[in-house]
Amino acid sequence: MGRSVFLRALLPQDLKLDFGRLGRQEASDVAWSLAHVVGKAHGRQLAEGDRRSWLSALRRRSGTLDAPSWLWTSVVDLVALHDAAYLNHCRHYTLAKA
């Protein structure tokens, strides 16, 4: 597409989210990023009017920790899936080296 790119393979430690080592701001940034992914995915499944209504409801809650339970559960599930994928990656990586 007319642009140069640089690619590198990720090391296994690059793929893991280590929440125990994150500071408050980093944890907030990761939470925002994961919530953004979940929100985009949910938003794509809604009709335009429903999407606007849903976005309006979320904006009213902005700045509070009172996230809708379905959003909180979705983000927690996404983190769990990420950890499971990381462990599976480590397993395959180890088996390939053996």
N, C-alpha and C positions, 0 to 999 in steps of 0.2 A: 504494500500500500504506500510505497514511496517513503517509508520511515525506517530508520535503523532502530534495532532493539537489542537489549542485552539480556540474556537468560542465564540463570544459574540454578543448579539443583539445590533444593533445600536439604539441610541436614536434619536428622530426626528431631534434634532439640529445637530446631527452628519452627517445627510444626505444632509444638505443644504450648497451650496456654497454661502458665503456672500462676494461678491466682494467689497463692500464698506469698509470692514474691513481688506482687504488684503494689505500688503505692496507691493512695486514694484517687489521685487524678488518673493514673494509668487504668485502674479498675473501672473508673467512670467512663473513660474513653472506650475500653473494650466492651463494656455493657452497652454503651450507645451504639457502637458499631454492630454488635450482634442484634440488638433491638431493631436497628435500621434494616438489616437483612430480613429479619422476620416480618417487619412491617411492610417492606416492599413486596415480599412474597404474598402476604395476606391481601394487600391492596390490589394486586393484579387479579385476584379472584373475585373482586367485587364489581358490580355495575357502577357506572360513573356517579350516579346520585348517591348510592350507598357509600362509595369511597369518599365523597366530599363530606358526608355526614360523619363518617368514622374519623376522618382527619380532623374535623372540627371538634369532635368529642375529645380526641387525644390532645389537641392544642389547649383545650380548657384545663387539662391536667398537667400541662407542661410546667416543669420546675418543682413538681412535688414527687414524692416517692410512692404516691398512690397509683401505681400502674394497674391497669385492668388485670384481673387474675389470669385470663387467657394469654395475655401478652407476657406476663411474668413466667408462666408455665412454658410457653413457647421458647423463650430465651434460655431457660434452664435446660429444656430438652435439647436445644441447639448446642449448648455447651457439652452436654452429656454425649451427644452424637460426635462432636469434635474429639472428645477424649477417647471414645471408642474407636474412631477412625485412626487416631494417633497410635493407640495400642496395637491395632491391627497392622498398621504400617510397620511398627517396630518388630512385630512378630515376623512379617514377611521379610523384612530387612535382615533379621537375624538368621532366618532359615536359608536365605540366599547366600549368606557368608559362611554357613556351616559346611 
